[in-house]
Amino acid sequence: MDKMWSGRFSAGASSLLDEFNASIMYDRKLYKEDIEGSLAHASMLAKQEILTTEELRQITDGLSKIMSEIESEEFEWNISDEDLHMAIEKRLTVLIGDAGKKLHTARSRNDQVAVDFRRWVLKRDKDIVDALKLLMKEVLVVAQKHTTTLIPGMTHLQHAQPTNFGFHLGAYLSMFKRDIKRFEDSYKRNNVSPLGCAALAGTPHNIDRDMTAQMLGFDSVSVNCLDTVSDRDFALEILFNISTMMMHISRLSEELVMWSSYEFGFVELSDEYSTGSSIMPQKKNPDVPELLRGKTGRVYGSLMGLLTVMKGLPLAYNKDTQEDKEGVFDSVETALLSLEILKEAIKTMEVKAHNMQKACSVGHLAATDLADYLVEKCDIPFREAHFITGRAVAKSEELNIDLSDIELSYLQEIDKRIKEDVLEFLVLKNSMNARTSAGGTSTIRTKEQLEEFSNFLKI
């Protein structure tokens, strides 16, 4: 009967319940946030004359010793203590006696865990933003080298229009920038302190929530205690943000897998970030992007798991929310490792510009330019121009050539209004550079876009 809450009970908990009920083997990851929260709480209690100066000193010294014990791996974690909070409080009481028993005045494990977990998540928001920016910098370096390198732009995975590789990578830079803004917005929205809400309804003790909020780096205190102790929106948000970011990473990974194949040959991943086959000695497998695709499903599972945990909970705190942490811990670890290895894979890959250029010479990428020529130079309605261009593509197929290589005479057989100046419109580089509208693929517009990303990253 050594539980902190055992006064109401006449029999001890079974070992099976201890095993089922305990979270200590994973929530101990929050030890630093828990001790920092306790130090702030104790300082506030002393200021409000709920603790004496001597009691505050004892608590502070005791918590500092516990921090050292944990970081030196001397601290004994016991599953019978249930969770991190009880383990630390129990050890504190052993170290300093009755003063340790006073630390929990005016708080509950409900607001305590809400503080610890929220602060941990907010820190990881910043860590992921930092890692995203490092990835963006490497993608930007590659993009800036290839603003004139032609690559087939695709829709439906079919050749569509000529673009440049820097422009293509700029699409992923746009995605990662949105990811950063999501994490930053979540940080601002959720940077409010739960401490002082106690179990669900506040406390009759004369506490100062603003003081502890300031000490712990929060912008403000939460408004409604009933909501606060059971709120896990901050955890859902980081899981959603990670899931969206990993979806973007997965899309890039899919293209890296395709681009590194013999069929495409657009990039070659370095030996450092490739693997071989156990049976086929010639193989060089793109395991990094493949694993990134796979890990995306893993973080999706964590998001759906926590959404399911939360969907039917009555107010306020329920034990169900003990299931809120493992998926978040795992997803954060997965996200940070994924960002790091993708950054290195991008940094070390070889871009095969010649093969990209060669791929642009099939699929009739200049077809839209021919239609635009007919509209602009021949004053032909677009729908008619579309039909004429379709005939030109069919003729090119018949001749077994790309539309960009068709001779003027064949085009004039299709429509006599076509003049010699059409040939400039069919040059693929001209086609790419003709798209000068805002956000377009022309080299000049691509450089403007990359400059915006550079400014965003402050490099």
C-alpha positions as CSV (number, residue, x, y, z in Angstrom):
1,M,0.0,0.0,0.0
2,D,2.7,2.4,-1.0
3,K,0.7,4.3,-3.6
4,M,0.4,8.1,-3.1
5,W,-3.4,7.7,-3.5
6,S,-3.9,4.5,-1.4
7,G,-5.6,6.1,1.6
8,R,-9.1,5.3,0.3
9,F,-8.2,1.6,-0.5
10,S,-8.0,-1.4,1.8
11,A,-6.2,-3.7,-0.6
12,G,-3.1,-3.2,-2.7
13,A,-3.2,-3.1,-6.5
14,S,-2.4,-6.3,-8.3
15,S,0.8,-6.7,-10.2
16,L,-1.3,-7.1,-13.4
17,L,-3.0,-3.8,-12.8
18,D,0.4,-2.2,-12.2
19,E,1.6,-3.4,-15.5
20,F,-1.6,-2.4,-17.3
21,N,-2.0,1.0,-15.6
22,A,1.5,2.2,-15.6
23,S,2.9,4.8,-18.1
24,I,6.3,5.3,-16.4
25,M,8.3,3.3,-18.9
26,Y,7.6,5.9,-21.6
27,D,6.3,9.1,-20.0
28,R,9.7,9.3,-18.2
29,K,10.8,11.0,-21.4
30,L,9.1,14.1,-19.9
31,Y,11.3,14.2,-16.8
32,K,13.0,17.5,-17.6
33,E,9.6,19.2,-18.2
34,D,8.2,17.7,-15.1
35,I,11.0,18.9,-12.8
36,E,11.0,22.3,-14.4
37,G,7.3,22.5,-13.9
38,S,7.7,21.5,-10.2
39,L,10.4,24.1,-9.6
40,A,8.2,26.8,-11.0
41,H,5.2,25.6,-9.0
42,A,7.3,25.5,-5.8
43,S,8.6,29.0,-6.4
44,M,5.1,30.3,-6.9
45,L,3.8,28.5,-3.7
46,A,6.7,30.2,-1.7
47,K,5.9,33.6,-3.2
48,Q,2.3,33.1,-2.2
49,E,3.4,32.0,1.3
50,I,2.0,28.6,0.9
51,L,5.5,27.2,1.3
52,T,8.2,28.6,3.5
53,T,11.6,29.8,2.2
54,E,13.2,26.8,3.8
55,E,10.8,24.4,2.3
56,L,11.4,25.9,-1.1
57,R,15.1,25.5,-0.7
58,Q,14.7,21.8,0.3
59,I,12.4,21.2,-2.7
60,T,14.7,22.9,-5.1
61,D,17.8,21.0,-3.9
62,G,15.9,17.8,-3.9
63,L,14.6,18.2,-7.5
64,S,18.1,19.2,-8.7
65,K,19.5,16.0,-7.2
66,I,16.7,14.0,-8.9
67,M,17.5,15.7,-12.2
68,S,21.2,14.7,-11.8
69,E,20.2,11.1,-10.9
70,I,18.0,10.7,-13.9
71,E,20.6,12.2,-16.3
72,S,23.4,10.0,-14.9
73,E,21.0,7.0,-15.2
74,E,21.2,6.4,-11.4
75,F,17.5,7.0,-10.8
76,E,15.5,3.8,-10.2
77,W,12.3,3.6,-12.3
78,N,9.7,1.3,-10.7
79,I,6.6,0.3,-12.5
80,S,4.7,0.3,-9.2
81,D,5.1,4.1,-9.1
82,E,2.7,4.2,-12.1
83,D,4.0,7.4,-13.8
84,L,6.8,9.9,-13.9
85,H,5.1,12.3,-11.6
86,M,4.6,9.9,-8.8
87,A,8.1,8.5,-9.1
88,I,9.7,11.9,-8.8
89,E,7.5,13.0,-5.9
90,K,8.1,9.7,-4.1
91,R,11.9,10.1,-4.5
92,L,11.7,13.7,-3.4
93,T,9.9,12.8,-0.2
94,V,12.5,10.1,0.5
95,L,15.2,12.8,0.0
96,I,13.7,15.7,2.0
97,G,10.9,14.4,4.0
98,D,7.6,16.3,4.7
99,A,8.6,19.3,2.5
100,G,8.4,16.9,-0.5
101,K,4.8,16.1,0.5
102,K,3.8,19.8,0.2
103,L,4.9,20.2,-3.4
104,H,1.7,18.9,-4.8
105,T,-0.4,21.5,-3.0
106,A,-2.8,23.3,-5.4
107,R,-2.1,21.0,-8.4
108,S,-3.2,17.7,-9.7
109,R,-1.5,15.1,-11.9
110,N,-4.1,16.3,-14.5
111,D,-2.6,19.8,-14.9
112,Q,0.9,18.5,-14.2
113,V,0.9,16.1,-17.1
114,A,-0.8,18.7,-19.3
115,V,2.0,21.1,-18.6
116,D,4.8,18.5,-19.1
117,F,3.4,17.1,-22.3
118,R,2.4,20.5,-23.8
119,R,5.9,21.9,-23.1
120,W,7.5,18.9,-24.6
121,V,5.4,19.1,-27.8
122,L,6.0,22.9,-28.1
123,K,9.8,22.3,-28.0
124,R,9.5,19.6,-30.7
125,D,7.5,22.0,-32.8
126,K,10.6,24.2,-32.8
127,D,13.0,21.3,-33.4
128,I,11.0,20.1,-36.4
129,V,11.0,23.7,-37.9
130,D,14.7,23.9,-37.5
131,A,15.2,20.5,-39.3
132,L,12.8,21.5,-42.0
133,K,14.7,24.7,-42.7
134,L,18.0,22.7,-43.0
135,L,16.2,20.4,-45.5
136,M,14.9,23.3,-47.4
137,K,18.4,24.8,-47.7
138,E,19.8,21.7,-49.3
139,V,16.9,21.5,-51.7
140,L,17.3,25.2,-52.5
141,V,21.0,24.7,-53.3
142,V,20.2,22.0,-55.9
143,A,17.3,24.1,-57.3
144,Q,19.5,27.2,-57.8
145,K,21.9,25.1,-59.9
146,H,19.2,23.9,-62.3
147,T,17.0,26.9,-63.2
148,T,17.8,26.2,-66.9
149,T,17.9,22.4,-66.8
150,L,14.9,21.1,-68.7
151,I,12.7,18.4,-67.2
152,P,9.4,17.1,-68.4
153,G,6.5,18.6,-66.4
154,M,3.8,15.9,-66.0
155,T,0.2,15.6,-65.3
156,H,-1.3,12.1,-64.8
157,L,2.3,11.0,-64.9
158,Q,2.3,11.7,-68.7
159,H,4.6,14.2,-70.4
160,A,2.8,17.6,-70.4
161,Q,5.0,20.7,-70.8
162,P,8.7,21.5,-70.5
163,T,9.7,22.9,-67.1
164,N,13.1,23.4,-65.4
165,F,14.3,21.2,-62.5
166,G,14.8,24.2,-60.2
167,F,11.1,25.0,-60.7
168,H,10.1,21.4,-60.0
169,L,12.1,21.4,-56.7
170,G,10.5,24.8,-56.0
171,A,7.2,23.0,-55.7
172,Y,8.6,21.0,-52.7
173,L,10.1,24.1,-51.2
174,S,6.6,25.6,-51.3
175,M,5.2,22.5,-49.5
176,F,8.0,22.6,-46.8
177,K,7.4,26.3,-46.3
178,R,3.7,25.6,-45.6
179,D,4.8,22.9,-43.2
180,I,7.0,25.3,-41.3
181,K,4.1,27.8,-41.0
182,R,1.8,25.1,-39.7
183,F,4.3,24.2,-36.9
184,E,4.9,27.8,-36.1
185,D,1.2,28.6,-36.0
186,S,0.5,25.6,-33.7
187,Y,3.3,26.8,-31.4
188,K,1.7,30.2,-31.0
189,R,-1.9,28.8,-30.6
190,N,-0.9,26.2,-28.0
191,N,1.6,28.2,-25.9
192,V,-0.7,28.6,-22.9
193,S,-0.2,27.3,-19.4
194,P,-2.4,24.6,-17.9
195,L,-0.6,24.8,-14.5
196,G,-3.0,25.8,-11.7
197,C,-6.1,24.2,-13.2
198,A,-5.6,21.3,-10.7
199,A,-7.9,18.4,-11.3
200,L,-10.5,20.2,-13.4
201,A,-12.0,23.2,-11.6
202,G,-9.1,25.2,-10.4
203,T,-8.0,25.5,-6.7
204,P,-9.1,27.4,-3.6
205,H,-5.5,28.1,-2.8
206,N,-4.2,31.6,-3.5
207,I,-2.0,30.8,-6.4
208,D,-0.5,32.9,-9.2
209,R,-0.9,31.2,-12.5
210,D,0.6,34.1,-14.4
211,M,3.8,33.7,-12.5
212,T,4.3,30.0,-13.3
213,A,3.3,30.6,-16.9
214,Q,6.0,33.2,-17.3
215,M,8.6,31.1,-15.6
216,L,7.8,28.2,-17.9
217,G,7.9,30.3,-21.1
218,F,4.1,30.3,-21.8
219,D,2.5,33.4,-23.4
220,S,-0.5,33.2,-21.2
221,V,-2.7,30.9,-19.0
222,S,-5.5,28.8,-20.3
223,V,-9.0,30.2,-20.0
224,N,-11.2,27.3,-18.8
225,C,-9.8,24.7,-16.5
226,L,-12.4,22.0,-17.4
227,D,-11.2,22.2,-21.0
228,T,-7.6,22.5,-20.2
229,V,-6.9,19.3,-18.3
230,S,-8.5,17.2,-21.0
231,D,-7.3,19.2,-24.0
232,R,-5.0,17.3,-26.3
233,D,-5.4,19.5,-29.4
234,F,-1.8,20.4,-29.2
235,A,-0.8,16.7,-29.5
236,L,-3.3,16.2,-32.4
237,E,-1.9,19.2,-34.1
238,I,1.7,18.1,-34.0
239,L,0.6,14.7,-35.3
240,F,-1.4,16.3,-38.1
241,N,1.4,18.6,-39.0
242,I,3.9,15.8,-39.0
243,S,1.5,13.7,-41.1
244,T,1.1,16.5,-43.7
245,M,4.9,17.1,-43.7
246,M,5.5,13.3,-44.2
247,M,3.0,13.3,-47.0
248,H,5.1,15.9,-48.8
249,I,8.2,14.0,-48.0
250,S,6.6,10.8,-49.4
251,R,5.7,12.6,-52.6
252,L,9.3,13.7,-53.1
253,S,10.5,10.2,-52.2
254,E,8.2,8.7,-54.8
255,E,9.8,10.9,-57.4
256,L,13.3,10.1,-56.2
257,V,12.5,6.4,-56.5
258,M,11.3,6.9,-60.1
259,W,14.0,9.4,-61.0
260,S,16.8,7.0,-59.8
261,S,15.4,4.1,-61.9
262,Y,17.0,3.1,-65.2
263,E,13.8,4.1,-67.0
264,F,14.2,7.7,-65.9
265,G,17.8,8.1,-65.0
266,F,17.3,11.7,-63.8
267,V,19.3,11.3,-60.5
268,E,21.6,8.9,-58.9
269,L,21.5,8.5,-55.1
270,S,24.9,8.3,-53.4
271,D,26.3,5.0,-52.3
272,E,26.1,6.3,-48.7
273,Y,22.3,6.4,-48.9
274,S,21.6,3.4,-51.0
275,T,21.6,-0.4,-50.4
276,G,22.3,-3.5,-52.3
277,S,20.6,-6.8,-52.9
278,S,21.3,-10.0,-51.0
279,I,21.1,-12.0,-54.3
280,M,21.5,-9.6,-57.2
281,P,25.0,-8.0,-57.1
282,Q,24.2,-5.3,-59.7
283,K,21.4,-3.7,-57.6
284,K,21.5,-0.3,-56.1
285,N,18.3,0.2,-54.2
286,P,16.7,3.5,-53.2
287,D,15.9,2.3,-49.7
288,V,16.0,5.8,-48.1
289,P,13.1,7.2,-50.1
290,E,11.2,3.9,-50.0
291,L,11.4,3.8,-46.2
292,L,10.3,7.5,-46.0
293,R,7.2,6.5,-48.0
294,G,6.6,3.6,-45.5
295,K,7.1,5.7,-42.4
296,T,4.5,8.1,-43.6
297,G,1.9,5.5,-43.0
298,R,3.2,4.9,-39.6
299,V,2.7,8.6,-38.5
300,Y,-0.7,8.6,-40.1
301,G,-1.6,5.7,-37.8
302,S,-0.5,7.7,-34.7
303,L,-2.7,10.6,-35.8
304,M,-5.7,8.3,-36.3
305,G,-5.0,6.5,-33.1
306,L,-5.2,9.7,-30.9
307,L,-8.2,11.0,-32.8
308,T,-9.9,7.8,-31.9
309,V,-8.9,8.0,-28.3
310,M,-10.3,11.5,-28.0
311,K,-13.5,11.2,-30.0
312,G,-15.8,10.0,-27.2
313,L,-14.3,11.3,-24.0
314,P,-16.6,13.2,-21.6
315,L,-15.2,16.1,-19.7
316,A,-12.8,16.3,-18.0
317,Y,-9.7,14.1,-17.7
318,N,-10.0,10.4,-18.4
319,K,-7.4,7.7,-18.1
320,D,-7.8,7.1,-21.9
321,T,-5.6,10.1,-22.5
322,Q,-2.6,8.1,-21.1
323,E,-2.6,6.7,-24.6
324,D,-1.7,10.2,-26.0
325,K,2.1,10.1,-25.7
326,E,3.6,7.0,-27.3
327,G,2.4,7.8,-30.8
328,V,3.5,11.4,-30.5
329,F,7.0,10.4,-29.2
330,D,7.4,7.9,-32.0
331,S,6.1,10.3,-34.7
332,V,8.4,13.1,-33.6
333,E,11.4,10.8,-33.6
334,T,10.4,9.5,-37.0
335,A,9.9,13.0,-38.4
336,L,13.3,14.3,-37.1
337,L,15.2,11.3,-38.5
338,S,13.3,11.4,-41.8
339,L,14.2,15.1,-42.3
340,E,17.8,14.5,-41.5
341,I,18.3,11.5,-43.8
342,L,16.4,13.1,-46.7
343,K,18.5,16.2,-46.3
344,E,21.7,14.2,-46.7
345,A,20.3,12.1,-49.6
346,I,19.4,15.3,-51.5
347,K,22.8,16.9,-50.6
348,T,24.8,13.9,-52.0
349,M,22.7,12.9,-55.0
350,E,23.9,13.4,-58.6
351,V,21.6,15.2,-61.0
352,K,21.8,13.9,-64.5
353,A,20.7,16.9,-66.5
354,H,21.4,15.4,-69.9
355,N,18.9,12.6,-69.3
356,M,16.3,15.1,-68.1
357,Q,16.9,17.1,-71.3
358,K,16.7,13.9,-73.4
359,A,13.4,13.0,-71.8
360,C,11.9,16.3,-72.9
361,S,12.3,15.3,-76.5
362,V,9.5,12.7,-76.3
363,G,5.9,13.2,-75.5
364,H,5.3,16.3,-77.6
365,L,5.9,18.8,-74.8
366,A,5.6,21.7,-77.2
367,A,2.0,20.9,-78.2
368,T,0.5,23.7,-76.0
369,D,2.9,26.2,-77.4
370,L,1.7,25.3,-80.9
371,A,-1.9,26.0,-79.8
372,D,-0.8,29.2,-78.2
373,Y,1.0,30.2,-81.4
374,L,-2.2,29.6,-83.4
375,V,-4.2,31.8,-81.0
376,E,-1.6,34.6,-80.7
377,K,-0.2,34.8,-84.2
378,C,-3.0,33.4,-86.4
379,D,-6.0,34.7,-84.5
380,I,-7.6,31.3,-84.4
381,P,-10.0,30.5,-81.5
382,F,-8.4,28.2,-78.9
383,R,-10.8,25.3,-79.4
384,E,-9.9,25.3,-83.2
385,A,-6.3,25.7,-82.3
386,H,-6.5,22.7,-80.0
387,F,-7.9,20.6,-82.8
388,I,-5.2,21.7,-85.3
389,T,-2.5,20.9,-82.7
390,G,-4.0,17.5,-82.2
391,R,-3.6,16.8,-85.9
392,A,0.0,18.0,-85.8
393,V,0.7,15.6,-82.9
394,A,-0.9,12.8,-84.8
395,K,1.3,13.6,-87.8
396,S,4.4,13.6,-85.6
397,E,3.4,10.2,-84.3
398,E,3.0,9.0,-87.8
399,L,6.5,10.2,-88.7
400,N,7.9,8.7,-85.4
401,I,9.3,12.1,-84.3
402,D,8.6,14.5,-81.5
403,L,6.5,17.6,-82.3
404,S,9.4,19.8,-81.4
405,D,11.3,18.3,-84.4
406,I,8.5,18.5,-87.0
407,E,9.3,20.3,-90.3
408,L,7.4,23.4,-91.2
409,S,6.0,21.8,-94.4
410,Y,4.1,19.2,-92.5
411,L,2.5,21.9,-90.3
412,Q,1.5,24.0,-93.3
413,E,-0.1,20.9,-94.9
414,I,-2.4,20.8,-91.8
415,D,-3.1,24.6,-91.8
416,K,-1.8,27.1,-94.3
417,R,-2.0,30.0,-91.8
418,I,1.0,28.6,-90.0
419,K,4.2,30.6,-90.8
420,E,7.9,30.0,-90.3
421,D,8.0,31.8,-87.0
422,V,6.2,28.8,-85.5
423,L,9.4,27.0,-85.2
424,E,10.7,29.3,-82.5
425,F,7.6,28.4,-80.4
426,L,8.5,24.7,-80.7
427,V,12.0,25.0,-79.3
428,L,11.7,23.4,-75.9
429,K,13.8,25.9,-74.0
430,N,11.8,28.8,-75.5
431,S,8.6,27.0,-74.5
432,M,9.8,26.8,-70.9
433,N,11.0,30.4,-70.8
434,A,7.7,31.6,-72.4
435,R,5.8,30.9,-69.2
436,T,6.5,34.2,-67.5
437,S,3.3,34.6,-65.6
438,A,3.6,34.9,-61.9
439,G,4.6,31.5,-60.5
440,G,5.5,30.2,-63.9
441,T,8.4,27.9,-64.9
442,S,10.5,30.4,-66.9
443,T,14.0,30.7,-65.6
444,I,13.5,34.3,-64.6
445,R,10.3,33.4,-62.7
446,T,12.0,30.4,-61.1
447,K,14.9,32.5,-59.9
448,E,12.4,34.9,-58.4
449,Q,10.6,32.1,-56.6
450,L,13.9,30.7,-55.3
451,E,14.9,34.1,-54.1
452,E,11.7,34.2,-52.0
453,F,12.6,30.9,-50.4
454,S,16.1,32.2,-49.7
455,N,14.7,35.3,-48.0
456,F,12.3,33.1,-46.0
457,L,15.3,31.0,-44.8
458,K,17.4,34.2,-44.3
459,I,20.3,32.9,-46.4
